[in-house]
Amino acid sequence: MNLTESEALLRRTSFRNNPDLRFQFKLAEKLGMTVAELRSKMPLKEYNQWILLYTLENEERNKEIAMAEAERKKRG
């Protein structure tokens, strides 16, 4: 299969195929900057801490949802 240059670019920049890119856009939006600004201004250590924060928050949210679902099933 021979991909055109634009098809290859789309695959590399697809949010579905690149969760880190998706996170960069979400974080840049939250901080009110462009992705280019985020990449040039934020140290890698801080960026990784943001990833950890979002990961932990997501895990906590999923746990709360699972607990609420279990409680709902228990009640009938």
URMO-V450559 format. One record per helix or strand of 3 or more residues. SS is the DSSP state (a for helix, b for strand). FROM is the first residue (numbers start at 0). TO is the last residue. Records with the same first field share a line. If there is no record, write none. Layout:
# URMO-V450559
SS->FROM-TO  FROM-TO
This chain:
# URMO-V450559
a->4-11  18-30  34-40  43-74
